[in-house]
Amino acid sequence: MTVSADTIEVISIKKEGRNINSIREIEKIADWIEFLPHYFDHIQIDNLLIGKRRLHILYLNDIFYIDNDALQVAAKISYHPDTKKIAVDLHRLLLKDPHVTLVGKFTYDIPLRRWRGKGHYSGFGIEGSYNVVEQKNRIHFILDSKPFASLKPLVDYLNPIEPIKEWIYPRIPAKKYILHRMNGEIFIKKDGGIVFDPAHIEASATAYNAKIHFQKGVTPVVTPRIDISYKNDVLSFKLSKPTFAGKPLDGSHVEIRELSKRSAKLDAHIVVEGAIDDDIVRLLASYDINLPFVQTEGKTEAIVDLTIKLVGVSILKYHGDYRTERATLLFDRTISIPVHNLHVISKKSDIVIERCRIKMDPYIDASLRGTIDLHAKRGLFEPLIHRMGYSLGQIPLFDMREKEVPVVLDYKNGTTFSAEKLALKLLYRQGGAHISLLSISKLHPYFTGPLKPLQKGRIDIDIDKKETKAIGRVTYENKVIFQKGRPLETFVFNAMHNGNKTDISIDDAIKAVLEQNNVSVTIRESDIYIDRLLDTIEDYLSRDKNDSAENGHNHTIAVEGYDGTLFYDTLQLPCRKYSANIETNPLRVKFITKHRSGEIHGLVTGDRLHIAGDNLPDYIVRGLTTIDAIHGGTFSFEAKGSPHYFKGTIRMQDTVWAKNALYNNILATLNTIPAVLTLKNPGFSKKGFKIKKGAIEYHYKKPTLYLDTVLLKGESANVTGAGAIDFKKKSVDMKLQVHFLESLTNVLGKIPVAGYLIFGKDKTIAITLKVNGPLKNPKVTTETAKEIIKAPLNILQRTLSLPFKLFK
């Protein structure tokens, strides 16, 4: 029979609620579809009204075509009376909500009101097979899939809570997915509504070439494969060969618990082998775990367990275990600290650093342990310093051994290390640092070498990318630099280092510039004790000399001074200006000093020296010889040899010898000699002995100055002699001969013949004096002619034959 109708309304079917969906539609249709094949060959109903539902039905060639707002069906249906079952060969079933297409075979058991089926599906960009069984308003299903490209359409349809939705997609995108198996159930309510409970779903799937984005802006974890399982509302991710910023994460896995609820939590077990670098620091910082350092060298084995609340993101648990045999930690992008055998345990907001070793050769070797509170951004360390030292070249400056020094770390604003025991504070900030030595006295026990006299004071140092500045006020036990006759012991200084150049200023009296291997120093209105300086730094100079020789480095030091006096032992050299250039490899010193219109030039090469002065005033000679009896005139001198043994000549012109104990004692002795009293002008007076020209040949062997030849030419007398001055004993031992130029015939009748007189071939007379004793008041006596003739040094002979070269 054939039925064709435009509209048929079935009014006997009970009205249903408003929530009618695709699944319930299938059951309602099955209530009456069993009768159709027995009575009809062809049915076409454009509008079949069943309650509020409108269906379009076409039955032709044993195939039913059904279309309404919820679904479209094309199926061959056969009824088996003996089993009371309807068999459906489903050519196509389109569930319009959701947009899923099914093909397969179904059976409907009419008495049991149960249907089952299997076949293939497609929807949300996914294709696969299914197996479903419905009984007592519950649909049990099993699904799998072919590879598909995106989870986004399915996730968008399911529309879970936004934070959870993000963790399914897009935080874990992949190039390809496969659903191996999903089984679960859907509950159909009386009103036709569907209850889908994810807690009753079990699934396993694989994502290929996937990424896990823990936070936006943070490097993702990359893995070629993620095996995903879902059971008991827990979504688990097993990662295959995962890497994070190139570091392997083998053994890592992730779980999301209570996935379907607002209390969902993410558990991450991360195993990292590599450096704790910027990527890891950024990842932890995105969860408010702020490490104060990054690792720039070495390999670390890290295990991190992390629990994150997904709705209203917060850290519920954090535990990290980090181990490394060797690493370099960079605090605040500024200070590098190399560590050995490092073991760090991180719990909640605390980082515990087990005993490790810090070695920064050649500066520090220490054992360290401590804790860091990540929330308070504060740490406490207990280092045991086995050795901490600093040397400038070969010169040791600081040495501390086997000392416990507690250190406090604060990195709320920059990174600050404070050691109260040493009154030391180091503030590191982005691109720079500030170092405060709050009390030098606490560091004093560990100073060595040139720093040992440093007693107290404070020094502040600022370091940035471009320059380093230092200012300070220190007390330094100093016996080298004097001002106004007193040692300079309080130094107010500032220093600046920029590139390869360092500028230092001390009390506006001393300025120094250090540039690579060159040093220049300017000194004003200060006196320098050179011998004390050399004694202080002799050991360091020899070390630097050896270091320079070994490395082939030539250090150049240029010194320039104004209005100061240079002291050496008992000698002193007042200078209007002086300058010196010192080269260390090989050792070479060249200097010049200026004194009124005169100058002194010097050259020291290795152990050889050559010094010459010309047109020098009297006070220079007094200072260099410690003989304060020379007044007025001009002088020149020359010295050749080594610093410990040299010889030379001193020349003088138009000067006066007087006003000291030696001269006074000579004058007193001469005044007791009758022959001298008879002379009209003996050349000696209370005002002194006027020297027209004079010359002295000498040699010096510390601490004695040997006067090999002395010749003083006056208007009416000449003085010759020889002897020695011992500066250490402050004593003199000399023989002098006073040769009077007045003719013997003029005085011979006026004086008795005496044994201490010497008569020359030129009819002049001479008297020999012996000078012996302390420099302050030497004893002067006359020598007999007989003793003079026997003496190994024949003064008379020297007087008569003294070479005129001394005056050339």
FENQUI-V362551 format. One record per run of one state. SS is the DSSP state (2 for helix, 1 for strand, 0 for the rest). FROM is the first residue (numbers start at 1). LEN is the number of residues. Records with the same first field share a line. If there is no record, write none. Layout:
SS: FROM-LEN / FROM-LEN
This chain:
0: 1-1 / 11-11 / 40-2 / 51-2 / 61-2 / 68-3 / 81-4 / 96-4 / 110-4 / 124-2 / 136-2 / 144-4 / 149-3 / 159-3 / 169-5 / 189-5 / 197-1 / 201-1 / 213-8 / 232-2 / 241-2 / 245-2 / 249-4 / 258-7 / 275-3 / 286-7 / 299-1 / 310-4 / 332-3 / 348-2 / 361-3 / 374-4 / 393-2 / 411-4 / 423-1 / 430-2 / 438-2 / 448-1 / 452-2 / 465-2 / 477-4 / 484-2 / 488-2 / 499-2 / 507-3 / 516-2 / 525-2 / 552-4 / 569-2 / 585-2 / 596-2 / 606-2 / 617-1 / 626-4 / 632-2 / 642-3 / 658-3 / 671-3 / 678-11 / 702-2 / 714-3 / 727-4 / 741-3 / 751-6 / 760-5 / 775-4 / 783-2 / 791-4 / 802-2 / 808-1
1: 2-9 / 42-9 / 53-8 / 63-5 / 71-10 / 85-11 / 100-10 / 114-10 / 126-10 / 138-6 / 148-1 / 174-15 / 194-3 / 202-11 / 221-11 / 234-7 / 243-2 / 247-2 / 253-5 / 265-10 / 293-6 / 300-10 / 314-18 / 335-13 / 350-11 / 364-10 / 378-15 / 395-16 / 415-5 / 424-6 / 432-6 / 447-1 / 454-11 / 467-10 / 481-3 / 486-2 / 490-9 / 501-6 / 510-6 / 518-7 / 527-3 / 556-13 / 571-14 / 587-9 / 598-8 / 608-9 / 630-2 / 634-8 / 645-13 / 689-13 / 704-10 / 717-10 / 731-10 / 757-3 / 765-10 / 779-4
2: 22-18 / 152-7 / 162-7 / 198-3 / 278-8 / 420-3 / 440-7 / 449-3 / 530-22 / 618-8 / 661-10 / 674-4 / 744-7 / 785-6 / 795-7 / 804-4
